C-alpha cells in the first residue's frame, strides 16, 4: 500500500534496502552519513534525487545516486 504526501512517496509495507557505492558526508543536519558498503534501509522516496533512510539507529536524507538498490 502506497501513501502519498505531495511529492513524497512513502514506501509502506515494504522493506527496501540499498548498498552505499560511495561515502556520503552530510552538508546539512538532516542528511544521513554513511560509508561505502553500508546497507541502508529506505524509508521514503523524497523525489527523483533523494531518499530518506535509516542506518545504525539514525535517520536522514541522502542522494540516491550514491546507492544501489539490493
C-alpha positions as a printed NumPy array, in Angstrom:
array([[ 0.   ,  0.   ,  0.   ],
       [ 1.435,  3.361, -1.003],
       [ 0.536,  6.596,  0.734],
       [ 1.323,  9.996, -0.746],
       [ 2.105, 13.363,  0.816],
       [ 2.551, 15.845, -2.008],
       [ 5.627, 14.749, -3.95 ],
       [ 6.727, 12.286, -1.265],
       [ 6.008,  8.626, -1.918],
       [ 6.045,  6.622,  1.267],
       [ 7.166,  3.02 ,  0.987],
       [ 4.803,  1.393,  3.477],
       [ 4.608, -2.334,  3.997],
       [ 7.902, -2.787,  2.154],
       [11.453, -3.093,  3.393],
       [13.638, -1.666,  0.686],
       [17.374, -1.678,  1.2  ],
       [20.277, -0.227, -0.705],
       [24.037, -0.509, -0.531],
       [26.244,  2.57 , -0.485],
       [28.506,  2.763, -3.531],
       [30.402,  5.786, -2.148],
       [30.986,  7.514,  1.186],
       [28.489, 10.316,  1.849],
       [29.48 , 13.173,  4.153],
       [26.444, 15.304,  5.064],
       [26.423, 19.038,  4.455],
       [23.203, 19.551,  6.467],
       [21.943, 18.173,  9.787],
       [19.005, 16.359,  8.136],
       [21.313, 14.236,  5.945],
       [22.412, 10.658,  6.714],
       [26.155,  9.92 ,  6.881],
       [27.282,  6.559,  5.504],
       [30.318,  4.776,  4.128],
       [30.829,  2.706,  1.008],
       [29.392, -0.774,  1.563],
       [26.878,  0.236,  4.259],
       [23.398, -1.283,  3.923],
       [20.731,  1.414,  4.367],
       [17.01 ,  0.854,  4.892],
       [14.987,  3.176,  2.661],
       [12.059,  4.774,  4.486],
       [10.775,  7.175,  1.816],
       [11.491,  8.304, -1.709],
       [11.634, 12.079, -1.298],
       [11.913, 12.907, -5.011],
       [13.831, 11.704, -8.073],
       [17.163, 12.553, -6.421],
       [16.801, 11.889, -2.673],
       [15.757,  9.094, -0.3  ],
       [15.005,  9.149,  3.433],
       [16.758,  6.255,  5.095],
       [17.928,  4.662,  8.321],
       [21.326,  3.317,  9.336],
       [22.617,  2.36 , 12.79 ],
       [19.617,  3.926, 14.544],
       [19.922,  7.247, 12.706],
       [17.627,  8.637, 10.009],
       [18.229, 11.23 ,  7.332],
       [18.057, 12.04 ,  3.664],
       [20.709, 11.089,  1.144],
       [21.267, 11.302, -2.631],
       [20.039,  8.224, -4.473],
       [22.965,  8.353, -6.92 ],
       [25.273,  7.319, -4.032],
       [23.493,  3.966, -3.57 ],
       [22.314,  0.88 , -5.44 ],
       [19.072, -0.935, -4.593],
       [19.506, -4.52 , -3.397]])
